[in-house]
Amino acid sequence: DHDPMVAPVMMAQKVLVQLLAVLAALGALLAVRLTAFGGRKPHRPEAEAGSPFGSSPMPAAAPEGTKTVALMSVAGAVAGHKGVQHERYGFDLVRTEFVPEVNSEVAIYRHRETGAEVLSMANRDKNKAFSVVFRTAPTDSTGLPHILEHSVLCGSRKYPVKEPFVELLKGSVNTFLNAFTYPDKTCYPLASCNLKDFYNLIDVYLDAVFYPNITEQTLMQEGWHLELEKPEDPLTYKGVVFNEMKGVYSQPDSIMWTACQLALFTDLECTYSVDSGGNPTNIPDLTFEQYQAFHKNYYHPSNARFFFYGDDPLEQRLHILEEYLRDFRRNTTVDTTIKYQRKFAEPRHVVHQYAAGQEEDLQTRTMVCVNWILHWEPLSPAEDMAVVILDDLLMGSNAAPLRRALNESGLGESVIGGGLDDTLRQRTFTVGLKNIHAEDVQRVEDLILETLQRVAQEGFTAEAIEASLNSNEFQWRELNTGSFPKGISIMLDSLKDWLHDMDPLQPMKHESPLAHLKTQLAARGTEVFTALIRTYFLENTHRVTVELRPNARLGDEIEQEEEERLKRIKSGMTDDEILKVIETKNALQVKQETPDSPEALKSIPSLRLSDIPTESYKTPTTIDTIL
């Protein structure tokens, strides 16, 4: 007998099996977890006693299945570093490890003579990335790291042109070329899909940082100098960084950000207590001797971290570095370790001002932020991940309780602060409102604390926790950095640990801490996050409320102070010294306006048409039919 329903049911079952197979394959691919930019952080073997996470050991391995998927990926990369003759180039191999979350085999090398560290990532990503990073810990706000970052890009031993990177870009197909100054580090990252271009860029960068043509004229141009047109004219300050930071210090949002950092970090031995970008008031205090000494001590291989990522030949990486490192010996003159800020015994309140326009209505132009330092010892990977989720739960959307409370309060124009900042050695949290009435500052602070108290009592819904966890988990797995190179994103994430002499691979890994966090959530639910709120916010005495008030007269007062300072300097000069200022300014102008010689321009490497592939890269794809 024939049942007319059997064939359709069998067909439906077949389709369902095929569909499930496709979904399983997609799930397996997603199981190759990738670190999201700004996502994961420092390493310690287990949580410290007294931590809200207790002392539960971390799982030894990622969930079953992840390793299998990882081995499907880049089989050639797994054995890549085994054949590298690192000893030939003066390096010791510290360790190698395949990290499935970033689908790469990672090797860490240390240069014997200088102690320089190299993180080498082998994979099949054609968008190759490189960076040299220096731990730069200024002790004042003269902007030394910022000025030096500009200065080393003004010509070097092998490339003696005024702007080598401008010339380099004319014959390059790079996908990224830049430099970053942070409060505790200076990075020179680059990326390119073309191997010859990649090598050209690396060589220009290495020569720039180790052998820059830094002279007094370089400091004058990039940092600051006195300027006069005629002897009877008033003195003025000029300089690229000086002018740039005057602009920064005229923007209320930037002033607030700096004020919050300096209010949280007050210990003089902590580098975060100064502005690495430079305060215009302090920049003219920088001397050429200090400038030279900073480069000599901080831009040294002993203080350098080198990063490689992509499908370029692995041994060549060490050969390139050895060409530069062999000229140096270990330098222990300066301790560049970033010190912890000590904990405040009680909360603080500070008031700053910013220059407002004369025509502005100042009644509703006050800004306020409440700030915390969250920890005084390295966080466990799982706890660090939990802090990221907690930040998302509190601030990640307009429906998040802390953001919602501030938005609906009617006290200010918009929420500021951004919540969690994980770019410094100690994580911080900042939240507040801009454009409020001055008399409402206390109301805003009370609202923030009361909201945190309420959330600590009521907790988060299971749906909110699941949504936040799923969203962040997807970001970590996908590592969709858009046009920003993945390699540079991974490098910046690794520096959160690597810069502080911890495991640079830990920020790449999230399988194990994520499994631990999920275990904690299954056992304790919302208490995982409410305990963190109590520990990091409500019971934390290292809290600073920063109030930023508008002042319509401040701009004129700042300009007047600068003018008075310059008048005092000029009144103490002899006629010869005044003429020297004019001559020096004119010499600098002549140098700036004189074009580079043809011989100097020829030193800049450039791609030829034959170096460019004639066919575009085809992304591997598989097309199949399930019906």
MIMI-843193 format. One record per residue: residue in one letter; y negated, z, x negated of N, C-alpha, C in turn. Coordinates in steps of 0.05 Angstrom, whole numbers, plus 5000, padded with zeros to 4 digits. Layout:
% MIMI-843193
AYZXYZXYZX ...
***
This chain:
% MIMI-843193
D502450004983500050005000497550004983 H495549864992493049844976490850014988 D489850204973487650364982485050234973 P483250144991480850004983478950164966 M479250434966477450604951478250644922 V480750574915481750634888480250484866 A479950214870478650054849475750144844 P474150184865471350284860471350554846 V473150734854473250994841473950974812 M476050804806476850764778474550644762 M473150454774470950324760468750534755 A468250704775466150914772466951104750 Q469551184749470551364728470151234701 K470750974699470450844673467550834663 V465750774683462950774676462051044668 L462951254682462151524676463151604648 V465651534641466651594615464951464593 Q464251204598462651064579459851184576 L458751264599456151384598456151654583 L458251804588458452064574458852024544 A460251814537460651754509457951684495 V456251524510453651454500451951704497 L451951874517450352124516451352304494 A453952314490455052474468454052374441 A454052104439453151984413450252044408 L448652024430445752094427445352384420 G446952554432446852834426447552894397 A449552744388450452784360448252694341 L446952474348444752384330442552584329 L441952694353439752894354440553154339 A443153194335444053434320443253424291 V442553194281441553174254438653284254 R438353534250435853664255433853604233 L431353544241429253474223426953664226 T425853744204423753944205421153834215 A419953944235417353844245415053944227 F413053784224410753854208409454104219 G409254304202408054554210409954734225 G412554674224414454824240415655074227 R417355044206418955264196418055374170 K418955624164417755774142419455944123 P418456184112419656314089422456424091 H423656474068426456534067426856824056 R428656964069429857204057432657224068 P434557344054437357344062437857464089 E436457674096436957794122434357934131 A434158004156431758134165431558414154 E429058504148428658764136429058974157 A429759214148429959444166427359494180 G427459554206425059604221423859354234 S424959124227424158874240425058874268 P423558744286424458714314427158574316 F427858424295430458284295432658454283 G432058704275434158874263435058774237 S437658824231438758744205441158564208 S441158414230443458234235443458014214 P445757964201445857754181445557484194 M444457294179444257024188446956884188 P447456704207449956554207450256404181 A452656384171453156264144452855964145 A453355844169453255554170452055464196 A451355204197450355094221452555064242 P451855034267453855004288455754774282 E458254814290460354614285459554344297 G459954134281459253874291456953754276 T455053934268452653834254453453714227 K455153854212455953754186457353474188 T458953444208460353184212458352964216 V456353014233454352804238452752744213 A452152954198450552914173452052734154 L454652774152456152614133456352324142 M455852264167455751994177453351844166 S451351994157448651874153448351724128 V447851854106447151724081449251794060 A451551674062453651744043452851694014 G451351484010450451423982448751633970 A447251783987445351983977446752233969 V449052293981450452543976451152583947 A452152373934452952393906450752293887 G448452243898446352113882445552253857 H445052523858444052663835446152733814 K448752693822450952763803450852603777 G449952353779449852183756447252193740 V445352353749442752363736443052523709 Q442252393688442352523661439852683656 H439652903670437153063670436653183643 E438753263628438353383602437053193582 R437452933586436252733568433252743570 Y432152833592429252843596428153123594 G429753313585428753583581428753763605 F430453693625430453853650433153993653 D433054223665435454363674435754333704 L438254283713438854263741439154543753 V437454623771437654893783439754903805 R439654693823441654683844441454413858 T443554333872443554103890444754193916 E443754073938444854143964444253913983 F446153854000445653664021444553814045 V442153734055440853864077441053674101 P442853724120443253544142440753514160 E439153734162436853714180434853504172 V434753444146432953234136434552994125 N437153004129438852784121438552694092 S438452894075437852834046439453024028 E440152914005441153083984438653173968 V438553433963436153543949437053673923 A435653603901436053723875433553853866 I433854093854431554233842431954243812 Y430054143797430054143768427854323757 R428254423733426154563719425854463691 H423454393683422954293656423154513636 R424754473616425254693597422854783582 E421254593573418954663555416654783570 T416054683594413654773608414254953632 G416754933643417355083667416654943692 A415654693690414954543714417354503732 E416954513759419154493778418954223792 V421354113798421553853811423453873834 L422453793858424153773881424653483887 S427153403884427953123886429753073911 M428752923930430152873955431152583955 A433852553958435052283958435952213986 N434951983996435751894023435251594024 R435351474047434951184049432351114062 D430451294063427851244074426351064054 K425550824063424150634046421150724041 N420150904058417450994055417451224035 K417551154010417851343988415351523985 A415751773979413451953977413552113950 F411252183941410952343916408552523919 S408652753906406352923905406553103880 V404253153868404053373848402153583860 V403053823859401654053872401154263851 F398754373851398054593834397254833851 R398255073842397455313856394655393845 T392655353861389855403852388755643867 A388255853853387456113864384656183854 P382556093867379856153858379156453862 T377356553846376456833848373556853858 D372356623864369656623875369356393894 S366956363906366456153926364755933914 T365055873888363655653876364855383882 G367155383895368455133903369954993880 L370755143860372055023837374454843844 P376354933860378654753867377754503881 H375754523898374854293913373454093895 I371654193878370154023859372053893839 L374054033830375953923811377753713824 E378353753850379953543864378353283865 H375753303870374153063869373952943840 S373653123821373053043793375352883780 V377852973784380052843770380452553781 L379152483803379452213814377052043805 C375752123783373451963773374051843746 G376551763742377251633716378851813698 S380551693682382351843665382851693639 R384551803622385151703596386051403597 K388051343614389151073615387550893634 Y386051023653384650863673381750943674 P380250853654377450953650375450803667 V375850793693373950683711372750903728 K370450853740369051063755370551163779 E371850973793373351043817375950893817 P377951003802380450863799381950813826 F381550993845383050963869381850753888 V379250723886378050503901379050233890 E379150213864380149963851383149933857 L384650153856387550143861388150043889 L386550123908387050043936386849743940 K385349613922385049323925387549173920 G389449283905391949153898394349323905 S394149483926396349663934397049623963 V399549683969400549673997401449954005 N400050163994400850434000400750504030 T402350694038402350784065400851054067 F400251174044398651414043397651464015 L395151544013393951603987391551793992 N391852043983389752233989390052473970 A388252673974388452923960387453143979 F388653383977387953603995387353853979 T385153993986384654253976385054463997 Y386854643992387454874010386355133998 P386355344013385555604002387155693977 D389655593975391355693953392755473937 K392255223943393555003929391954743931 T392454563912391254303912393454093910 C393553903929395753713930394753433926 Y396353273912395752983908398152823918 P398352773944400652623955400052323958 L402252173957402051883961404751783972 A404651543983407051433994406851123994 S409050993991409150703991411950603996 C412250384010414950264014415650063992 N413750003975414149813953414649963927 L416849923914417550083890415550053867 K414749813861412849773840410149903846 D409349873871406850013880407150313878 F409450413885410050703884409650803855 Y410850653836410650733808407750713798 N406350503807403550473799401850713808 L402250793833400651013844401351273830 I403851323825404651573811403351583783 D403451373769402351373742399251433742 V397851313761395051363763394451653770 Y396051763788395752043796396252233773 L398552183759399252363737397152353715 D396252113708394252103687391652233696 A391052213722388552323733388652633731 V390852753739390853053740391153173712 F392553043694393053163668391053073646 Y389952833649388052733629385552613642 P384152773659381752663672379352653653 N377552473658375052453642373052633654 I373452903652371553093664369553163642 T367053093648364853143630362653293646 E360553363632358353493646357153313668 Q357253053663356252863683358052863708 T360752903703362552913725362053153743 L361553383730360853623746358253583761 M356253453748353753403761354053233785 Q355653023783355952833805357652953827 E359953073821361753163841361253443851 G360053613833359553883841356653933848 W354953973828352154023834350453973809 H347953913813346053903791343153933802 L341354003783338554013790337353733788 E335553673806334353403806331353413810 L330053243794327153193796326552903792 E324652803807323652533803321352523783 K319552713787317152743770316753033763 P315453093740315053373732313753553753 E311953443769310553603789312053643815 D314353493818315853513843317453783844 P318153873868319854113869322754043861 L324054243849326854203842328554193868 T330754043867332654043889335454053877 Y337454133894340254123887341453873898 K343153743883344653503892347553523881 G349253373893352053373885353853313909 V356053173905357753093927358853333943 V360153523929361353753942359153933953 F356953963938354754133948353754023975 N353253763976352253644001354353664023 E356853614016358953624036359153904048 M359054114032359354384042356854484056 K354554374050352154434066352554334094 G353854104097354454004124356454184138 V358554274123360654444135359354704144 Y357554824128356355074134354155054155 S353654814165351754784187353154754214 Q355854754214357454714238358554984247 P357855074271358755344281361755384280 D363355174288366255204288367255254260 S366255114240367055144212366255424202 I363855504209362855774201364755984212 M365455964237367256154249369956164236 W371055924230373755914217373656064190 T371556004174371356134148370856434151 A369156504170368556794174371056944182 C372856824198375256964206377157004182 Q377456804165379056834141378057054123 L375457044118374257244099374257524111 A374157544137374257804150377057924149 L379057754151381857854150382757924121 F381757764102382557794074380157894058 T380158154052377858274039378358374011 D380958394003381558493976380658283956 L379258373935378158193916380358053900 E382658183897384858053882386357853898 C385757823924386957633942385257383943 T386357153936384756913934383656823961 Y384856913983383856834010381256974017 S380357154000377857304005375357133997 V375756893986373556713978374056443991 D371956283991372056014002372655813980 S375155703980375955523959374355253961 G373355193985371854953988369054973976 G368055213975365455263963363355333983 N361855543978359555623994357055503981 P355355363995353055233982351255433967 T351255683975349655883961350955943934 N353555923932354956003907355555763889 I355755523899356455283883354655253859 P352055293860350355263836350855473814 D352555673820353155873800355355773781 L356655553788358955443772357955323746 T359055413724358355313698360355103688 F359554943669361454743658363754873644 E363255093631365455243617367555333636 Q366655443659368555533680370155293691 Y368755083694369954823705372154723686 Q371554723660373554633640375954823639 A375355083639377455273637379355273661 F378255223685379955213709381854983707 H380954753698382754523694384854583673 K384054693651385954753629388154943638 N387455143654389455343661391055283686 Y389755153705391055113731392354833733 Y391154633721392254363722394054323697 H396054493696397954493674400754473685 P402554333671405254313682406654573688 S405954793674407155053679406355153707 N404255043718403255123745403654903765 A405354703758405654463775408354463790 R408254343813410654283828410653993836 F412753853828412953563832414953513855 F414353323872415953263895416452963896 F419052883900419852603904421552593929 Y421252373944422752333968423152033973 G425551953981425951673989428351553975 D428351283973430651133963430151023935 D428151123921427651023894429751133874 P430251003851432251093832431651383823 L433751553824433351833820432751903790 E434151783772433751853744430951773734 Q429951553745427351453737425151663744 R425651823764423752033771423252213747 L425352303736425152493713423952353688 H424752103685423651953662420651923665 I419651863688416751843693415352103686 L416452323695415152583690415252663661 E417552593647417852673619415752533602 E414852293610412852153594410252313592 Y409752483612407352653612407952933602 L410153053612410653333606411253383576 R412253183562412953223534410553293516 D408153253526405753313510404853603514 F406153753531405254023538407254233529 R406254483526407954713521407354913543 R409155103547408855293569406255453566 N404955483589402355623590402655873608 T402256103597402356353612399756503612 T397556353606394956483604394056613630 V394456473652393456563678395756613697 D395756843711397656903732396556783758 T397856573768396856433792398156533818 T399756743816401156843840399156923861 I399656853886397956923908398657203917 K396757383916397157673922396957713953 Y398357913962398157993990395658153995 Q394458114019392258284028393458544039 R392258774031393259024040392459074069 K394059234083393659274112391359464117 F389659394137387559574145388659814160 A387260034157388160284170387360284199 E385260124206384360114234382959844239 P382859764264381559504270378559514262 R377459264258374759234249373259034267 H370559054266368858874281366658784262 V366358514259364258414241362558214257 V359958194249358058014262356857824242 H356957574248355657364231353757204248 Q352157044235350256874249350556584241 Y349756404258349656124250346956004259 A346155794245343555674250343755504275 A342055574295342055424320339355274322 G339355064338336954904342334855054358 Q332354994352330155134365330155074395 E331054844403330854764431333254864447 E335254974434337655054448337255314465 D338755334487338855574502340855764489 L339955964476341656134460343056354476 Q342456374501343656584518346656564519 T347756324519350656284522351756134498 R350856204474351856054450353256234430 T353956474439355556654421358456574421 M359756624399362656574396364056824388 V366556864396368057104388370957034384 C372157134363375057104358376257374351 V378657424361380257654353382457554334 N382757684311384457584290386357804280 W388757714273390757894262392057764237 I392757934217394857854197397457974208 L399557814208401957894222404058034205 H404058004179406258124164405358184135 W406958354122406358434094408858414076 E410758264086413158194071414257934082 P415757784067416757534078418357574104 L417957394123419457404148422157274144 S424057364160426657224160426256954173 P427956764167427656494179427756514210 A429456674221429656694250427156824262 E426157034249423757164259421356974257 D421256824235419056634231419156424253 M421556334260421856144281421056264308 A421656514312420956654337417956674340 V416556714318413656724319412456454328 V413656234319412755974327413155944358 I415456024368415956014396414056194412 L413656434401411756624414408956504416 D408056384395405456254395405356044417 D407455894420407555684441407555814468 L409056024472409156164498406456274506 L404956374486402356504492400056304494 M400256084478397855904476398455614479 G401055534483401755254481400955074503 S400155184525399355014548397255164564 N395955024583394055154600395355364619 A398055344622399455534638400355774622 A400255764596401055984578399156224584 P400256464586398656694596396156754581 L396156754555393756824540391556604543 R392356354540390456134543389456134572 R391256174591390456164619388456384626 A388956624616387156844621384356784611 L384156674587381556604576380256374591 N381756174598380655944612379556024640 E381056194653380356264681378356504682 S377656614659375956854660373056784667 G372256544662369456464667367556584647 L368556694626366856834606365756634585 G367056414581366156224560366755944567 E365955764549366255474554369055374548 S370255464525372855364517374255564498 V376855544497378455714480378355614451 I378055794432377955714404379955884388 G380455814364382155974346384755844340 G386055734360388555584355391055744354 G390856014354393356174353394456204325 L396956134322398356184296397455994275 D396956104251396455944227398556024206 D400255824199402455884181402055754154 T399555684147399055534122398455724098 L398055984104397456174083399956344077 R399956504056402256664049402856864071 Q400856974083401157154106400357014131 R402057004151401456874176399157024190 T397456874202395256984218395256874246 F393857014263393556934291390656974299 T389456764310386656774318386356654346 V384756794363384256684390381556794399 G380056634414377556724424376256524443 L373656554447372156384465369556304452 K368556064458365955974448364055954472 N361455964464359355944483359556154506 I359356404498359456624517356756774515 H356156944534353857124533354457334512 A352457404497352757604475353857874486 E353057944511353858204522356758194531 D358057954531360857934540362857944517 V361957984493363857994470366058204475 Q365258444483367258654487369158584510 R368058454530369758374553371958174544 V371157984526373157794516375257934500 E374458114482376358254466378258414484 D377158554504378758714522380758534537 L379758304546381458124561383858034544 I383457964519385557884501387658104498 L386758344492388558564488389958644514 E388558644536389858714562391958504569 T391358254564393358044570395858074553 L395458134528397758174510399358424520 Q397958634528399258874538400858814563 R399758654581401158584606403558414600 V403258214582405558044576407758204562 A406958404545408958564532410558734552 Q409258804575410658964595412358784614 E411158554622412558384641414458184628 G413858104604415557904590414957624600 F416557434590416457154598418857084616 T418456894633420656804650422756654633 A425156654642427356514628426656214627 E425456114648424755834649422655764627 A420655934624418555894604419755894576 I421456084571422756114544424455864539 E426055784559427755544555426055294549 A423955264564422255024561420955024533 S419955254524418655264498420755214476 L423055344479425155304459426055014457 N426554894480427454614481425354424469 S422854474475420654304465420454314435 N420454564424420354594395422854494381 E425154544393427654454381427654154379 F426654014400426553724399424753634377 Q422453764373420553684352421853724325 W423253944320424553994295426653784289 R428053704310430253504306429053224302 E427053154317426052884316424452824292 L422853004282420952964260419452704263 N418252674286416552444291413752504281 T413152404257410452454246408552224250 G409352034267407551804272407151644247 S404651574241404051414217404051584192 F404151854195404152034172406952024160 P407151974133409851944121411452204124 K414052174131415752394135416052564109 G416252424087416552564061414352754055 I411852674061409552844056409553074075 S410353024100410553244120412553454111 I414853364101416953544091415953704067 M414553564049413453694025411553914033 L409653864051407654064059409054304072 D411154244087412654464100414154634079 S415354504059416754644038414954824022 L412454744018410554894002409955174014 K410455214039410055474051411755684038 D414055604027415755784012415555723982 W415755473975415855393947413455493931 L411055483943408655563930408755853922 H410356013936410456303932413156383919 D414356193904416756243888419156323905 M419256223930421556253947423055993950 D425155983966426855753968425455523982 P424955303968423555073981425254924001 L427854974001429554834020429654974047 Q429055234047429355384072427655274095 P425055194090423555084112424654824123 M426454684108427654444118429954514138 K430954754137433354824153432554984177 H433554894200433055054224435555104240 E437854984232440255024248441055314248 S441155444225442155714224440155914237 P437555904231435756094244435556034274 L435855784282435755724311438155844325 A440455814313442955934324442556244326 H441456364306441056654306439056734328 L436856574331434956634352436156614380 K437756404383439056364410441056594415 T442356694395444156924398442557164407 Q440257204394438557434401437557404430 L436757164438435757114465437957164486 A440357084479442657124498443157424502 A442757574481443357864482441058024493 R438557944486436258114493434157984511 G434457724514432557584532429657604523 T427857644542425057644536424257874517 E425858074514425258304496424858204468 V426157984460425757874434422757824429 F421457714448418557644445416757874452 T417458034471415658264477415658464454 A417858494440417958664417416058564395 L416058294392414258174372411358214380 I410658204405407958244414407058534407 R408858714412408158994405407759034376 T409558914360409458954331407058804318 Y406758554325404758384312401958414323 F401658504348399058514360398158794369 L399658914387398759164400398859404381 E400859414364401059644345400159574317 N398959344314398059244288395159314284 T394559494264391859584259390259374243 H391559174232390058974217389058764236 R386958844251385758674271382758664266 V381558424267378658394263377558224285 T375558334298374058174318371558064304 V371357794304369057664291367257554312 E364757644311362757554330360757384315 L360257144326358456954313356156894333 R353756984324351356964341349556744332 P348256604351346356394344343656514335 N342356384316339756474306338056224302 A335956194318334255954316332655954291 R332256174278330656184253332356174228 L334956194230336656224207336655974189 G336655734202336555484186334155474168 D331855544179329355544163329555754141 E330655984147330856204128332756124105 I334955984111336755894090335355694071 E333955504084332555304068330355434051 Q328955634062326855764048327955924024 E330256054028331556204006332256013984 E333355773991334155583970331655483955 E329555433970327055333957325855553939 E325955803947324956023930326656053905 R329256013908330956033885330355813865 L329855573875329255343858326455373845 K324655493860321955543848322155743825 R323755943828324156143806325356013782 I327355833787328555693764326555523750 K324955373765323055193752320855343738 S319955563749317855723737318755833710 G321355863706322355973680322955753660 M322455503667323055273649320655203632 T321155103608319054993591318654703600 D316554583590315954303597318254123587 D319354183563321554033553324054053570 E324554283581326854323598326554173625 I324054163635323554003659324053713654 L322953613631323453333624326453273620 K327953473610330853443606332253403633 V331353553653332553523680332153233690 I329753123686329152853695330852653679 E331052693653332552503636335552513644 T336552753649339352783656339952653682 K338152693701338452563728338452263725 N336652153709336451863705338851753691 A339951903672342351813657344751803676 L344852003694347052003714346751763733 Q344351713741343951483759344651223746 V343951193720344650953706347650913704 K349051133699351951123697353151043724 Q352151153745353151093772352750803780 E350550693771349750423779350950213760 T351850293737352950103717355850023726 P356449773730359249703738361149753715 D363649793723365849823703366149563687 S366849593662367249363645369749213653 P369948953648372348803655374848913641 E374449023617376749133602377749383617 A375949553627376749793641378149713668 L377049523682378249443707381049323704 K381549203681384149093676386249303673 S385449553667387349773664388649853690 I387349793713388349873739390749703747 P393049813751395449653759395049533787 S396149293790395849153815398349003821 L399048983847401348823855400748523854 R402748373847402548083849403947993875 L403347743882404647643907407647643904 S408647603880411547603876412847883880 D411148103879412148373883412448443912 I411448273930411548323958414048183970 P415748333984418048203997417247984016 T418647774016418047544034419047584062 E420947774066421947834092421348124100 S420648154125420048424134422648594137 Y422348854134424649034136425649044165 K428249014168429449034194430749304198 T429849454218430949714224433749674235 P435749814223438549784233438749874262 T439849704279440249774307443049694316 T444049824336446649754348446249704378 I446949474387446649404416449449374428 D449849514449452549504462452149504492 T454149424506454149414535456149604545 I455349774564457149984574458549894600 L457749674611459049584636460449314631 
***
